[in-house]
Amino acid sequence: MELLQKNYCFGGEQRTYSLFSHALKSETKFSIYLPAQSIEQNCPAVFFLAGLTCNEETFAIKAHAQKMAATLGMILIMPDTSPRGEDVANEQAWDIGQGAGFYINAQKMPWKKHFHMESYLIDELYPQVVENFLIDKQKIGIMGHSMGGHGALTLAWKYPHLFNSISAFAPICAASECAWGEKVFSAYLGEDKLEWKKNDAVALIENKGALFPNILIDQGLNDQFYEQLQPEKLKDVCEKKGQFLTLRFHDHYDHGYYFIQSFIDDHLKFHMAQINE
Amino acid sequence: MELLQKNYCFGGEQRTYSLFSHALKSETKFSIYLPAQSIEQNCPAVFFLAGLTCNEETFAIKAHAQKMAATLGMILIMPDTSPRGEDVANEQAWDIGQGAGFYINAQKMPWKKHFHMESYLIDELYPQVVENFLIDKQKIGIMGHSMGGHGALTLAWKYPHLFNSISAFAPICAASECAWGEKVFSAYLGEDKLEWKKNDAVALIENKGALFPNILIDQGLNDQFYEQLQPEKLKDVCEKKGQFLTLRFHDHYDHGYYFIQSFIDDHLKFHMAQINE
């Protein structure tokens, strides 16, 4: 794990690291916000999974989360959204390939050579940050935006023992049933729809039932990608399965980080409350 | 004035406009944050002048100012840092030419054809925003970062009737006496050092004396460009001239926006207090 950059911020440090991932077969970066409290005591931590076209810098720069994280004494962990590099498969499109890892393990060539974001996050990044920083292992949350909201929901339902809280901004709720997900899943996973369902948040909740005390979702009603997101399907399956869901719709807000920054403090406070329950 | 983009943010709107500037002889952009209060009542406003390599988006994305501006009901106005375009003079360097307008009027070719940021800001952007948005003309402040801190200080001392409050992050305090300023002033203004002094904050305060009740300056002590900034010279001239100055040094903080975001709320509250005095 190599430190590439650090900047003092609200009495703590915003850092960027690179590491070699065996799952991704490539170097990858993540950024981390370490509040002052984390210098000497174990702190709660939240993973943030970003959306299409984003990388490990996006949330750090645009979400305006550090002030509240500093106040709460919460570590923020921000991985990249896919493997990267000249030898990593890609397409001339922003919704597949590099920048669009979808937080799953690809099974089809050329994608399966590098695109194993699920294994990277769960088997490599998670244990390495727990080992290298003062993180309270019993107080780890996961959140995400759009594709990263899909990632947060699916990883929380696949690995509920690893996460104590879950929230998302404008998540892709049913990736196997929207255009973005259909394009990527058929490329990364092939045509077996059973494999798609294993990587679809609504299908996972349908299958595994309620697992968390609450989920916080914020969704803008002026979201230009609304039809890809299908929060109604998430609402329906949570009602059906008895999974408590705090789904907030917001007039005027769109899909971007000006929306996220407007509600990020609520999410960090939500994670803090859930984690401490 | 053409609206290029708008995003709802903390109950208000973050917008980007383009307009044709006669001073710059080109199209230019600015961004503006309009808090909800500004829909129906005159609000105070603060200009933010950005630093080298930045543009009208930088502060809007990276400074994390909108939340406090929404709370205070304060409009934020963020111009670009120079004229732009294929026909605008430039050099293969980040500290001169496009992105490095220095908020002055160039007098030497090729720069004097387009590089009139001072006239653009004072004679065009300022009256146009006052006319087009609900701005209280008696409550307008100016602030900036680095090159933009130089811009804020020099424009405040050149046009004190237009501004009610002044602050800066890591400003270039004596542009005529640092490497950045010497390079640009000799190119834009020529070798007449009297012209340089007319565009140097410390020299302007030396010449015109105290003009504002207070100046707020934040300066990181881990600033990689510290030698270009010379806050000690600003301190000395303010003491000599009886100009009250709140100069805060901060251990560990560097020159970037992670520093700015850590103290931006203090600056907006400072402007609000000064403006309302």
Interface residues (C-beta under 8 A of the other chain):
Chain A: N7 Y8 C9 F10 G11 Q14 I61 K62 H64 Q66 K67 G220 N222 H252 Y253 D254 G256 Y257 Y258 F259 Q261 S262
Chain B: N7 Y8 C9 F10 G11 Q14 I61 K62 H64 Q66 K67 G220 N222 H252 Y253 D254 G256 Y257 Y258 F259 Q261 S262
